[in-house]
């Protein structure tokens, strides 16, 4: 593994040491995919621990190397002669180094072989001219339901022992070492081996832990892996690791954050195109939940584009996975191909994704096979059943389609089917533009003209969302096209009463009714809202509890009717333990949705200018950008997806000038660095107002914006003989990108490309974005 980049990362620096089997090298068991984490300790804590929760079966299972040297027991961080540092890492692999004593250097390598086995190799080196006697024991701790579970020594035929960790849910994990046996001083929680370390000598010992449902199978798996020659597997690990871009900026912590991002990106794929052309992402694999494979379109967009630079088949497989769910009418499911389906239409983002992937692959066949299903998907979004008022502006159909947790309107429980957003029109414009580009590239002239017509129509529709007084795009009610604000009609009324509110709205609007109480139980009742419409006609809207959206003891419903006055609100059948509140739907919030036209390639220049000013004045934050400009939101967040698309929008606005997107990328990466220092794992979201993580731990949605990073760096490697590079260089210092055998060095002085053949091409600092090709006649696209 010496070919991997060498690091010297300490505990205080950003690390994400979760390891999982690499789907390129082994078949992943999505139903039982065991994820481990290498944990570095400090002070009295174990210096090194390999830990897992076995997918939630255990509170914590921890394996700790413990040393006995010259009568001293060493396992705590403070006892080591030098701090443990992270030396190398790759998908499924982590290497550490330290000095156990001043005279004994130590390298630990941890490797996830497959979904049910993990192992490690400890290499010792005696730096002195005196022989040393050393014993290593693997100490096991199993925490189950708040209690420590006993482990058991298993005598092996031919001598030695295995260590049985006991029942962990339906698993019976076993631990073995090379020639491992119980310690002479007894104890059933460890096994080890005595080592005679010669003067200036070296010694290596391995261990394996396998968790299977039959203890005999687990024992057999540990024996199998200990009988194997690991060097051939490590060689394959190193080969696959070389497919990941290596980026050197001069800032070690930034480089590490990027490198861990690529490592966790590779590990997020639990199926890669081998026997089938489909990729499957497990968004929470790093957190030990590979069974969850439901991925939103927004997460898939950012992840697949990051993967396109690593392996074209991965990224194409994500698109194919979505297309595989397509119905005859064009519907595509809004989740990954495996796992529970959310039952809503995928956001219209797949054509933009396919066209962007093509920029990395230049694979015509992928575009040809995708064009027809992507066209049907786009046209499905324009169908009448998604546009209730028939004005050419369809409505979102589910909260899951919106893509960001800070969404104030949906957070106020307004049904997304009842209002229209400029963001959805922006998505559709982006799709139409991408489909037109695909059709143009494939010389499909009729289709190109068809999509041009769609673009013109959508641009007209988008312009109707512009509020000249506010200088921005706004939300609007589906039917009235007004932008009502929130007004309280009823607060915490008793659930068993009829509430005669007699409330006249300043402008006609919908009513949001909330029912709170009962914790997990969903009550049976009938909601009746009575009042009058704008023309004076009587309205009575009646629905059952099934029409409500329920979340942990809270249900909400947005009326289909638009009320000018609300006379009464009643929940027939509801008991007093429940409380009822009602208010008008608030469509005034200013959120990131209103900025998406900048990314759509469909906003007018005047509107785009205004959006850039709005970003600077209302959305600019510590982490680059906030998903809401509303000051009352206590914990505004930002996600990799919106950093990516708004970064792309700024690049398009600046006609490819990377300097326009660099400040956004720079701020977001600094927040990720700080979060990774603190949490040692990527988070789903990040606080917009401070450098902290938020959301679920280990979620792929929170990886660095690797696609945007390469765009800002001005590097896109197509093959070992072709790279796109050039354009303005915004980085403060020189940057070196090593990928697919090429070395691209960019700085304020220009760009230098070194091919595997040894040929070097140099571009001046003023060189535009262009293809650079290694050809035998010594000419290039430069």
Secondary structure, 3 states (H helix, E strand, C coil): CCCCCCCCECCCCCCCCEECCCCCCCCCCCCCCCCEEEEECCCCCECEEEEECHHHCCCEEEEEEEEEECCEEECEHHHCCCCCEEEEEECCEEEEEEEEECCEEEEEEEEEEECCEEEEEEEEEECCCCCEEEEEEEEEEEEECCEECCCEEEECCCCCEEEEEEEECCEEEEEEECCCECCCCCCCCEEEEEEEECCCCEEEEEEEEECCCCHHHHHHHHHHHHHCCHHHHHHHHHHHHCCCCEEECCCHHHHHHHHHHHHHHHHHEEECCCCCCCCEECCEHHHCECCCCCCCHHHHHHHHHHHHCCCHHHHHHHHHHHHCCCCCCCCCECCCCCCCCCCCECCCCHHHHHHHHHHHHCCHHHHHHHHHHHHHHHHHHCCHHHCCCCCCCCCCCCHHHCCCCCCHHHHCCCCHHHEECHHHHHHHHHHHHHHHHHHHHCCCHHHHHHHHHHHHHHHHHHHCCEECCCCEECCEECCCCCCCCCCEEEEEEECCCEEEEEEEEEEEECEEEEEECCCCCCCCCEEEEEEECCCCCEEEEEEEHHHCEEECCEEEEECCCCEEEEEEEEEECCCCCCEEEEEECCCCCCEHHHHCHHHHCCCCHHHHHHHHHHHHHHHEECCEECCECCCCCCCCEECHHHHHHHHHHHHHHCCCCCHHHHHHHHHHHHHHHHHHHHHCCCEEEEECCCCCEEEEECCHHHCCCHHHHHHHHCEEEEECCEEEECCCCCCCCCEEEEECCEEEEEECCEEEEECCCCCEEEECCCCCCEEEECCCCCCCCC
